Amino acid sequence: MNAGSNDALFWIGIVALLVLIVGGSGIVFWARRAAKAPDPGASPGFTLDDMRGMLERGEMTRREFDIARDAMVQQTRQNAKKERDQRGGTDWGGSDESPRSPRR
């Protein structure tokens, strides 16, 4: 081979390497972005404020509101207990000692 064809192969290789790097970076960027995106199927449901608004607008009765509110409170308590048990039985996430107040 002559020097001209070696130079052409060298530059083709450099361009191909750059294309692979840019393409790979794009794929990694897209994958990380997709992984961080919230699940479109997950719905937060109603908040207590949403239900209060529905009660005020007459979209639900007081009895329906009370039942739904009690169910939300019960579910929140169960979730808090489950999280507390996973942390080792403390409300604040540490050992059984009480948390110390910050120094001033």
Backbone atoms as SQL, in Angstrom:
CREATE TABLE atoms (id INTEGER PRIMARY KEY, chain TEXT, resi INTEGER, resn TEXT, atom TEXT, x REAL, y REAL, z REAL);
INSERT INTO atoms VALUES
  (1, 'A', 1, 'MET', 'N', 0.840, -1.189, 0.000),
  (2, 'A', 1, 'MET', 'CA', 0.000, 0.000, 0.000),
  (3, 'A', 1, 'MET', 'C', 0.874, 1.237, 0.000),
  (4, 'A', 2, 'ASN', 'N', 0.342, 2.281, -0.531),
  (5, 'A', 2, 'ASN', 'CA', 1.102, 3.516, -0.551),
  (6, 'A', 2, 'ASN', 'C', 0.678, 4.423, 0.598),
  (7, 'A', 3, 'ALA', 'N', 1.362, 5.505, 0.789),
  (8, 'A', 3, 'ALA', 'CA', 1.130, 6.423, 1.908),
  (9, 'A', 3, 'ALA', 'C', -0.249, 7.069, 1.829),
  (10, 'A', 4, 'GLY', 'N', -0.748, 7.316, 0.622),
  (11, 'A', 4, 'GLY', 'CA', -2.054, 7.945, 0.453),
  (12, 'A', 4, 'GLY', 'C', -3.177, 7.053, 0.945),
  (13, 'A', 5, 'SER', 'N', -3.099, 5.765, 0.679),
  (14, 'A', 5, 'SER', 'CA', -4.158, 4.869, 1.133),
  (15, 'A', 5, 'SER', 'C', -4.075, 4.641, 2.639),
  (16, 'A', 6, 'ASN', 'N', -2.863, 4.678, 3.192),
  (17, 'A', 6, 'ASN', 'CA', -2.708, 4.570, 4.652),
  (18, 'A', 6, 'ASN', 'C', -3.331, 5.763, 5.355),
  (19, 'A', 7, 'ASP', 'N', -3.132, 6.952, 4.809),
  (20, 'A', 7, 'ASP', 'CA', -3.736, 8.154, 5.394),
  (21, 'A', 7, 'ASP', 'C', -5.264, 8.080, 5.319),
  (22, 'A', 8, 'ALA', 'N', -5.793, 7.598, 4.199),
  (23, 'A', 8, 'ALA', 'CA', -7.243, 7.494, 4.031),
  (24, 'A', 8, 'ALA', 'C', -7.810, 6.499, 5.036),
  (25, 'A', 9, 'LEU', 'N', -7.172, 5.343, 5.204),
  (26, 'A', 9, 'LEU', 'CA', -7.625, 4.349, 6.179),
  (27, 'A', 9, 'LEU', 'C', -7.559, 4.910, 7.608),
  (28, 'A', 10, 'PHE', 'N', -6.504, 5.654, 7.889),
  (29, 'A', 10, 'PHE', 'CA', -6.356, 6.257, 9.214),
  (30, 'A', 10, 'PHE', 'C', -7.524, 7.196, 9.515),
  (31, 'A', 11, 'TRP', 'N', -7.859, 8.068, 8.570),
  (32, 'A', 11, 'TRP', 'CA', -8.929, 9.031, 8.797),
  (33, 'A', 11, 'TRP', 'C', -10.307, 8.358, 8.808),
  (34, 'A', 12, 'ILE', 'N', -10.488, 7.325, 8.027),
  (35, 'A', 12, 'ILE', 'CA', -11.744, 6.571, 8.070),
  (36, 'A', 12, 'ILE', 'C', -11.898, 5.925, 9.446),
  (37, 'A', 13, 'GLY', 'N', -10.803, 5.381, 9.953),
  (38, 'A', 13, 'GLY', 'CA', -10.828, 4.786, 11.296),
  (39, 'A', 13, 'GLY', 'C', -11.137, 5.811, 12.370),
  (40, 'A', 14, 'ILE', 'N', -10.568, 6.985, 12.273),
  (41, 'A', 14, 'ILE', 'CA', -10.818, 8.060, 13.246),
  (42, 'A', 14, 'ILE', 'C', -12.285, 8.479, 13.202),
  (43, 'A', 15, 'VAL', 'N', -12.826, 8.658, 12.011),
  (44, 'A', 15, 'VAL', 'CA', -14.230, 9.048, 11.865),
  (45, 'A', 15, 'VAL', 'C', -15.140, 7.958, 12.417),
  (46, 'A', 16, 'ALA', 'N', -14.838, 6.690, 12.104),
  (47, 'A', 16, 'ALA', 'CA', -15.648, 5.581, 12.606),
  (48, 'A', 16, 'ALA', 'C', -15.602, 5.537, 14.137),
  (49, 'A', 17, 'LEU', 'N', -14.440, 5.758, 14.716),
  (50, 'A', 17, 'LEU', 'CA', -14.301, 5.773, 16.174),
  (51, 'A', 17, 'LEU', 'C', -15.109, 6.906, 16.793),
  (52, 'A', 18, 'LEU', 'N', -15.075, 8.082, 16.182),
  (53, 'A', 18, 'LEU', 'CA', -15.857, 9.211, 16.680),
  (54, 'A', 18, 'LEU', 'C', -17.358, 8.928, 16.590),
  (55, 'A', 19, 'VAL', 'N', -17.784, 8.306, 15.506),
  (56, 'A', 19, 'VAL', 'CA', -19.201, 7.959, 15.348),
  (57, 'A', 19, 'VAL', 'C', -19.609, 6.981, 16.447),
  (58, 'A', 20, 'LEU', 'N', -18.775, 5.992, 16.731),
  (59, 'A', 20, 'LEU', 'CA', -19.074, 5.029, 17.790),
  (60, 'A', 20, 'LEU', 'C', -19.139, 5.704, 19.163),
  (61, 'A', 21, 'ILE', 'N', -18.235, 6.617, 19.425),
  (62, 'A', 21, 'ILE', 'CA', -18.222, 7.310, 20.722),
  (63, 'A', 21, 'ILE', 'C', -19.466, 8.178, 20.872),
  (64, 'A', 22, 'VAL', 'N', -19.781, 8.961, 19.849),
  (65, 'A', 22, 'VAL', 'CA', -20.951, 9.842, 19.914),
  (66, 'A', 22, 'VAL', 'C', -22.226, 9.006, 19.995),
  (67, 'A', 23, 'GLY', 'N', -22.327, 7.962, 19.183),
  (68, 'A', 23, 'GLY', 'CA', -23.510, 7.105, 19.213),
  (69, 'A', 23, 'GLY', 'C', -23.662, 6.399, 20.551),
  (70, 'A', 24, 'GLY', 'N', -22.574, 5.874, 21.094),
  (71, 'A', 24, 'GLY', 'CA', -22.623, 5.211, 22.399),
  (72, 'A', 24, 'GLY', 'C', -23.011, 6.164, 23.507),
  (73, 'A', 25, 'SER', 'N', -22.477, 7.381, 23.442),
  (74, 'A', 25, 'SER', 'CA', -22.840, 8.388, 24.449),
  (75, 'A', 25, 'SER', 'C', -24.315, 8.731, 24.369),
  (76, 'A', 26, 'GLY', 'N', -24.828, 8.823, 23.149),
  (77, 'A', 26, 'GLY', 'CA', -26.254, 9.101, 22.972),
  (78, 'A', 26, 'GLY', 'C', -27.124, 7.995, 23.535),
  (79, 'A', 27, 'ILE', 'N', -26.717, 6.758, 23.315),
  (80, 'A', 27, 'ILE', 'CA', -27.482, 5.627, 23.842),
  (81, 'A', 27, 'ILE', 'C', -27.450, 5.621, 25.365),
  (82, 'A', 28, 'VAL', 'N', -26.289, 5.875, 25.950),
  (83, 'A', 28, 'VAL', 'CA', -26.176, 5.924, 27.411),
  (84, 'A', 28, 'VAL', 'C', -27.023, 7.062, 27.969),
  (85, 'A', 29, 'PHE', 'N', -26.984, 8.230, 27.341),
  (86, 'A', 29, 'PHE', 'CA', -27.789, 9.373, 27.774),
  (87, 'A', 29, 'PHE', 'C', -29.268, 9.033, 27.731),
  (88, 'A', 30, 'TRP', 'N', -29.721, 8.430, 26.625),
  (89, 'A', 30, 'TRP', 'CA', -31.126, 8.066, 26.472),
  (90, 'A', 30, 'TRP', 'C', -31.536, 7.040, 27.520),
  (91, 'A', 31, 'ALA', 'N', -30.687, 6.034, 27.747),
  (92, 'A', 31, 'ALA', 'CA', -31.024, 4.986, 28.717),
  (93, 'A', 31, 'ALA', 'C', -31.120, 5.553, 30.134),
  (94, 'A', 32, 'ARG', 'N', -30.192, 6.429, 30.507),
  (95, 'A', 32, 'ARG', 'CA', -30.246, 7.027, 31.848),
  (96, 'A', 32, 'ARG', 'C', -31.470, 7.916, 32.007),
  (97, 'A', 33, 'ARG', 'N', -31.802, 8.640, 30.970),
  (98, 'A', 33, 'ARG', 'CA', -32.977, 9.512, 31.021),
  (99, 'A', 33, 'ARG', 'C', -34.254, 8.680, 31.138),
  (100, 'A', 34, 'ALA', 'N', -34.323, 7.586, 30.399),
  (101, 'A', 34, 'ALA', 'CA', -35.495, 6.715, 30.461),
  (102, 'A', 34, 'ALA', 'C', -35.607, 6.057, 31.831),
  (103, 'A', 35, 'ALA', 'N', -34.474, 5.729, 32.445),
  (104, 'A', 35, 'ALA', 'CA', -34.493, 5.093, 33.762),
  (105, 'A', 35, 'ALA', 'C', -34.961, 6.059, 34.841),
  (106, 'A', 36, 'LYS', 'N', -34.664, 7.332, 34.688),
  (107, 'A', 36, 'LYS', 'CA', -35.048, 8.329, 35.694),
  (108, 'A', 36, 'LYS', 'C', -36.474, 8.841, 35.508),
  (109, 'A', 37, 'ALA', 'N', -37.068, 8.597, 34.348),
  (110, 'A', 37, 'ALA', 'CA', -38.409, 9.110, 34.064),
  (111, 'A', 37, 'ALA', 'C', -39.426, 8.425, 34.974),
  (112, 'A', 38, 'PRO', 'N', -40.401, 9.170, 35.457),
  (113, 'A', 38, 'PRO', 'CA', -41.424, 8.549, 36.303),
  (114, 'A', 38, 'PRO', 'C', -42.259, 7.559, 35.506),
  (115, 'A', 39, 'ASP', 'N', -42.756, 6.559, 36.188),
  (116, 'A', 39, 'ASP', 'CA', -43.578, 5.540, 35.560),
  (117, 'A', 39, 'ASP', 'C', -44.915, 6.155, 35.165),
  (118, 'A', 40, 'PRO', 'N', -45.259, 6.165, 33.865),
  (119, 'A', 40, 'PRO', 'CA', -46.526, 6.785, 33.466),
  (120, 'A', 40, 'PRO', 'C', -47.741, 6.030, 33.994),
  (121, 'A', 41, 'GLY', 'N', -47.574, 4.759, 34.354),
  (122, 'A', 41, 'GLY', 'CA', -48.681, 3.990, 34.878),
  (123, 'A', 41, 'GLY', 'C', -48.947, 4.258, 36.351),
  (124, 'A', 42, 'ALA', 'N', -47.960, 4.816, 37.042),
  (125, 'A', 42, 'ALA', 'CA', -48.127, 5.081, 38.467),
  (126, 'A', 42, 'ALA', 'C', -48.916, 6.371, 38.655),
  (127, 'A', 43, 'SER', 'N', -49.969, 6.282, 39.416),
  (128, 'A', 43, 'SER', 'CA', -50.803, 7.447, 39.676),
  (129, 'A', 43, 'SER', 'C', -50.805, 7.719, 41.174),
  (130, 'A', 44, 'PRO', 'N', -50.590, 8.979, 41.576),
  (131, 'A', 44, 'PRO', 'CA', -50.572, 9.256, 42.999),
  (132, 'A', 44, 'PRO', 'C', -51.947, 9.129, 43.649),
  (133, 'A', 45, 'GLY', 'N', -53.002, 9.074, 42.843),
  (134, 'A', 45, 'GLY', 'CA', -54.342, 8.978, 43.408),
  (135, 'A', 45, 'GLY', 'C', -54.801, 10.322, 43.944),
  (136, 'A', 46, 'PHE', 'N', -55.761, 10.271, 44.850),
  (137, 'A', 46, 'PHE', 'CA', -56.303, 11.489, 45.422),
  (138, 'A', 46, 'PHE', 'C', -55.529, 11.884, 46.665),
  (139, 'A', 47, 'THR', 'N', -55.347, 13.177, 46.826),
  (140, 'A', 47, 'THR', 'CA', -54.807, 13.681, 48.080),
  (141, 'A', 47, 'THR', 'C', -55.987, 14.094, 48.950),
  (142, 'A', 48, 'LEU', 'N', -55.703, 14.344, 50.194),
  (143, 'A', 48, 'LEU', 'CA', -56.759, 14.781, 51.099),
  (144, 'A', 48, 'LEU', 'C', -57.325, 16.123, 50.648),
  (145, 'A', 49, 'ASP', 'N', -56.459, 16.986, 50.132),
  (146, 'A', 49, 'ASP', 'CA', -56.941, 18.275, 49.613),
  (147, 'A', 49, 'ASP', 'C', -57.863, 18.088, 48.409),
  (148, 'A', 50, 'ASP', 'N', -57.530, 17.128, 47.535),
  (149, 'A', 50, 'ASP', 'CA', -58.411, 16.838, 46.398),
  (150, 'A', 50, 'ASP', 'C', -59.788, 16.417, 46.893),
  (151, 'A', 51, 'MET', 'N', -59.798, 15.552, 47.890),
  (152, 'A', 51, 'MET', 'CA', -61.082, 15.071, 48.412),
  (153, 'A', 51, 'MET', 'C', -61.852, 16.178, 49.121),
  (154, 'A', 52, 'ARG', 'N', -61.148, 17.067, 49.805),
  (155, 'A', 52, 'ARG', 'CA', -61.841, 18.203, 50.436),
  (156, 'A', 52, 'ARG', 'C', -62.513, 19.068, 49.382),
  (157, 'A', 53, 'GLY', 'N', -61.816, 19.286, 48.270),
  (158, 'A', 53, 'GLY', 'CA', -62.395, 20.060, 47.179),
  (159, 'A', 53, 'GLY', 'C', -63.621, 19.377, 46.599),
  (160, 'A', 54, 'MET', 'N', -63.544, 18.059, 46.457),
  (161, 'A', 54, 'MET', 'CA', -64.691, 17.312, 45.944),
  (162, 'A', 54, 'MET', 'C', -65.875, 17.418, 46.907),
  (163, 'A', 55, 'LEU', 'N', -65.582, 17.393, 48.204),
  (164, 'A', 55, 'LEU', 'CA', -66.641, 17.530, 49.205),
  (165, 'A', 55, 'LEU', 'C', -67.272, 18.913, 49.119),
  (166, 'A', 56, 'GLU', 'N', -66.450, 19.948, 48.999),
  (167, 'A', 56, 'GLU', 'CA', -66.964, 21.314, 48.909),
  (168, 'A', 56, 'GLU', 'C', -67.780, 21.538, 47.635),
  (169, 'A', 57, 'ARG', 'N', -67.386, 20.881, 46.531),
  (170, 'A', 57, 'ARG', 'CA', -68.117, 21.034, 45.266),
  (171, 'A', 57, 'ARG', 'C', -69.335, 20.130, 45.188),
  (172, 'A', 58, 'GLY', 'N', -69.538, 19.302, 46.193),
  (173, 'A', 58, 'GLY', 'CA', -70.686, 18.407, 46.204),
  (174, 'A', 58, 'GLY', 'C', -70.498, 17.157, 45.367),
  (175, 'A', 59, 'GLU', 'N', -69.238, 16.857, 45.011),
  (176, 'A', 59, 'GLU', 'CA', -68.969, 15.685, 44.188),
  (177, 'A', 59, 'GLU', 'C', -68.934, 14.402, 45.023),
  (178, 'A', 60, 'MET', 'N', -68.877, 14.545, 46.338),
  (179, 'A', 60, 'MET', 'CA', -68.932, 13.392, 47.231),
  (180, 'A', 60, 'MET', 'C', -69.659, 13.807, 48.502),
  (181, 'A', 61, 'THR', 'N', -70.281, 12.850, 49.132),
  (182, 'A', 61, 'THR', 'CA', -71.016, 13.147, 50.370),
  (183, 'A', 61, 'THR', 'C', -70.044, 13.167, 51.541),
  (184, 'A', 62, 'ARG', 'N', -70.506, 13.688, 52.661),
  (185, 'A', 62, 'ARG', 'CA', -69.688, 13.722, 53.865),
  (186, 'A', 62, 'ARG', 'C', -69.326, 12.300, 54.302),
  (187, 'A', 63, 'ARG', 'N', -70.278, 11.389, 54.160),
  (188, 'A', 63, 'ARG', 'CA', -70.025, 9.990, 54.547),
  (189, 'A', 63, 'ARG', 'C', -68.937, 9.379, 53.653),
  (190, 'A', 64, 'GLU', 'N', -69.016, 9.625, 52.341),
  (191, 'A', 64, 'GLU', 'CA', -67.986, 9.120, 51.419),
  (192, 'A', 64, 'GLU', 'C', -66.623, 9.717, 51.763),
  (193, 'A', 65, 'PHE', 'N', -66.620, 11.011, 52.085),
  (194, 'A', 65, 'PHE', 'CA', -65.373, 11.669, 52.452),
  (195, 'A', 65, 'PHE', 'C', -64.780, 11.035, 53.705),
  (196, 'A', 66, 'ASP', 'N', -65.616, 10.825, 54.723),
  (197, 'A', 66, 'ASP', 'CA', -65.128, 10.247, 55.972),
  (198, 'A', 66, 'ASP', 'C', -64.570, 8.841, 55.759),
  (199, 'A', 67, 'ILE', 'N', -65.244, 8.039, 54.954),
  (200, 'A', 67, 'ILE', 'CA', -64.774, 6.681, 54.680),
  (201, 'A', 67, 'ILE', 'C', -63.431, 6.717, 53.948),
  (202, 'A', 68, 'ALA', 'N', -63.336, 7.559, 52.921),
  (203, 'A', 68, 'ALA', 'CA', -62.098, 7.662, 52.141),
  (204, 'A', 68, 'ALA', 'C', -60.962, 8.214, 52.993),
  (205, 'A', 69, 'ARG', 'N', -61.251, 9.220, 53.813),
  (206, 'A', 69, 'ARG', 'CA', -60.227, 9.799, 54.681),
  (207, 'A', 69, 'ARG', 'C', -59.708, 8.761, 55.670),
  (208, 'A', 70, 'ASP', 'N', -60.628, 8.019, 56.288),
  (209, 'A', 70, 'ASP', 'CA', -60.212, 6.997, 57.241),
  (210, 'A', 70, 'ASP', 'C', -59.363, 5.918, 56.570),
  (211, 'A', 71, 'ALA', 'N', -59.712, 5.559, 55.339),
  (212, 'A', 71, 'ALA', 'CA', -58.928, 4.563, 54.600),
  (213, 'A', 71, 'ALA', 'C', -57.525, 5.090, 54.300),
  (214, 'A', 72, 'MET', 'N', -57.436, 6.385, 53.937),
  (215, 'A', 72, 'MET', 'CA', -56.125, 6.985, 53.666),
  (216, 'A', 72, 'MET', 'C', -55.269, 7.020, 54.924),
  (217, 'A', 73, 'VAL', 'N', -55.871, 7.392, 56.030),
  (218, 'A', 73, 'VAL', 'CA', -55.133, 7.457, 57.298),
  (219, 'A', 73, 'VAL', 'C', -54.641, 6.071, 57.679),
  (220, 'A', 74, 'GLN', 'N', -55.495, 5.066, 57.546),
  (221, 'A', 74, 'GLN', 'CA', -55.113, 3.696, 57.887),
  (222, 'A', 74, 'GLN', 'C', -53.966, 3.220, 56.996),
  (223, 'A', 75, 'GLN', 'N', -54.052, 3.490, 55.695),
  (224, 'A', 75, 'GLN', 'CA', -52.992, 3.074, 54.771),
  (225, 'A', 75, 'GLN', 'C', -51.684, 3.790, 55.083),
  (226, 'A', 76, 'THR', 'N', -51.756, 5.062, 55.424),
  (227, 'A', 76, 'THR', 'CA', -50.559, 5.818, 55.779),
  (228, 'A', 76, 'THR', 'C', -49.922, 5.253, 57.037),
  (229, 'A', 77, 'ARG', 'N', -50.732, 4.903, 58.016),
  (230, 'A', 77, 'ARG', 'CA', -50.199, 4.297, 59.244),
  (231, 'A', 77, 'ARG', 'C', -49.528, 2.958, 58.952),
  (232, 'A', 78, 'GLN', 'N', -50.148, 2.150, 58.097),
  (233, 'A', 78, 'GLN', 'CA', -49.553, 0.852, 57.756),
  (234, 'A', 78, 'GLN', 'C', -48.230, 1.040, 57.025),
  (235, 'A', 79, 'ASN', 'N', -48.179, 1.993, 56.094),
  (236, 'A', 79, 'ASN', 'CA', -46.934, 2.257, 55.372),
  (237, 'A', 79, 'ASN', 'C', -45.850, 2.757, 56.316),
  (238, 'A', 80, 'ALA', 'N', -46.225, 3.629, 57.249),
  (239, 'A', 80, 'ALA', 'CA', -45.246, 4.157, 58.208),
  (240, 'A', 80, 'ALA', 'C', -44.715, 3.037, 59.099),
  (241, 'A', 81, 'LYS', 'N', -45.592, 2.148, 59.535),
  (242, 'A', 81, 'LYS', 'CA', -45.160, 1.030, 60.369),
  (243, 'A', 81, 'LYS', 'C', -44.221, 0.116, 59.600),
  (244, 'A', 82, 'LYS', 'N', -44.558, -0.158, 58.335),
  (245, 'A', 82, 'LYS', 'CA', -43.712, -1.016, 57.511),
  (246, 'A', 82, 'LYS', 'C', -42.324, -0.396, 57.337),
  (247, 'A', 83, 'GLU', 'N', -42.270, 0.909, 57.058),
  (248, 'A', 83, 'GLU', 'CA', -40.983, 1.589, 56.899),
  (249, 'A', 83, 'GLU', 'C', -40.213, 1.611, 58.210),
  (250, 'A', 84, 'ARG', 'N', -40.905, 1.845, 59.317),
  (251, 'A', 84, 'ARG', 'CA', -40.260, 1.872, 60.634),
  (252, 'A', 84, 'ARG', 'C', -39.672, 0.501, 60.952),
  (253, 'A', 85, 'ASP', 'N', -40.415, -0.553, 60.647),
  (254, 'A', 85, 'ASP', 'CA', -39.914, -1.910, 60.895),
  (255, 'A', 85, 'ASP', 'C', -38.697, -2.216, 60.032),
  (256, 'A', 86, 'GLN', 'N', -38.670, -1.715, 58.814),
  (257, 'A', 86, 'GLN', 'CA', -37.523, -1.937, 57.934),
  (258, 'A', 86, 'GLN', 'C', -36.285, -1.202, 58.432),
  (259, 'A', 87, 'ARG', 'N', -36.480, -0.083, 59.139),
  (260, 'A', 87, 'ARG', 'CA', -35.362, 0.686, 59.674),
  (261, 'A', 87, 'ARG', 'C', -34.896, 0.161, 61.018),
  (262, 'A', 88, 'GLY', 'N', -35.540, -0.831, 61.552),
  (263, 'A', 88, 'GLY', 'CA', -35.103, -1.369, 62.825),
  (264, 'A', 88, 'GLY', 'C', -35.967, -0.934, 63.989),
  (265, 'A', 89, 'GLY', 'N', -37.152, -0.449, 63.740),
  (266, 'A', 89, 'GLY', 'CA', -38.078, -0.143, 64.815),
  (267, 'A', 89, 'GLY', 'C', -38.014, 1.258, 65.378),
  (268, 'A', 90, 'THR', 'N', -37.272, 2.152, 64.752),
  (269, 'A', 90, 'THR', 'CA', -37.218, 3.525, 65.254),
  (270, 'A', 90, 'THR', 'C', -37.977, 4.450, 64.319),
  (271, 'A', 91, 'ASP', 'N', -38.474, 5.530, 64.858),
  (272, 'A', 91, 'ASP', 'CA', -39.210, 6.492, 64.040),
  (273, 'A', 91, 'ASP', 'C', -38.283, 7.409, 63.251),
  (274, 'A', 92, 'TRP', 'N', -37.039, 7.493, 63.672),
  (275, 'A', 92, 'TRP', 'CA', -36.169, 8.479, 63.046),
  (276, 'A', 92, 'TRP', 'C', -35.038, 7.855, 62.251),
  (277, 'A', 93, 'GLY', 'N', -34.945, 6.537, 62.189),
  (278, 'A', 93, 'GLY', 'CA', -33.994, 5.889, 61.300),
  (279, 'A', 93, 'GLY', 'C', -32.656, 5.540, 61.913),
  (280, 'A', 94, 'GLY', 'N', -32.453, 5.726, 63.192),
  (281, 'A', 94, 'GLY', 'CA', -31.177, 5.412, 63.814),
  (282, 'A', 94, 'GLY', 'C', -31.286, 4.235, 64.750),
  (283, 'A', 95, 'SER', 'N', -30.445, 4.225, 65.757),
  (284, 'A', 95, 'SER', 'CA', -30.485, 3.148, 66.734),
  (285, 'A', 95, 'SER', 'C', -31.625, 3.407, 67.711),
  (286, 'A', 96, 'ASP', 'N', -31.677, 2.619, 68.774),
  (287, 'A', 96, 'ASP', 'CA', -32.753, 2.783, 69.738),
  (288, 'A', 96, 'ASP', 'C', -32.578, 4.022, 70.613),
  (289, 'A', 97, 'GLU', 'N', -31.402, 4.651, 70.540),
  (290, 'A', 97, 'GLU', 'CA', -31.205, 5.891, 71.301),
  (291, 'A', 97, 'GLU', 'C', -32.051, 6.995, 70.690),
  (292, 'A', 98, 'SER', 'N', -32.439, 7.944, 71.517),
  (293, 'A', 98, 'SER', 'CA', -33.198, 9.061, 70.964),
  (294, 'A', 98, 'SER', 'C', -32.265, 9.976, 70.185),
  (295, 'A', 99, 'PRO', 'N', -32.801, 10.644, 69.144),
  (296, 'A', 99, 'PRO', 'CA', -31.948, 11.532, 68.351),
  (297, 'A', 99, 'PRO', 'C', -31.463, 12.708, 69.177),
  (298, 'A', 100, 'ARG', 'N', -30.261, 13.115, 68.895),
  (299, 'A', 100, 'ARG', 'CA', -29.678, 14.268, 69.598),
  (300, 'A', 100, 'ARG', 'C', -30.086, 15.552, 68.908),
  (301, 'A', 101, 'SER', 'N', -30.252, 16.572, 69.710),
  (302, 'A', 101, 'SER', 'CA', -30.569, 17.870, 69.110),
  (303, 'A', 101, 'SER', 'C', -29.301, 18.457, 68.505),
  (304, 'A', 102, 'PRO', 'N', -29.431, 19.242, 67.439),
  (305, 'A', 102, 'PRO', 'CA', -28.238, 19.811, 66.809),
  (306, 'A', 102, 'PRO', 'C', -27.544, 20.789, 67.730),
  (307, 'A', 103, 'ARG', 'N', -26.222, 20.816, 67.627),
  (308, 'A', 103, 'ARG', 'CA', -25.438, 21.745, 68.450),
  (309, 'A', 103, 'ARG', 'C', -25.551, 23.146, 67.889),
  (310, 'A', 104, 'ARG', 'N', -25.513, 24.081, 68.798),
  (311, 'A', 104, 'ARG', 'CA', -25.602, 25.470, 68.361),
  (312, 'A', 104, 'ARG', 'C', -24.315, 26.172, 68.573);
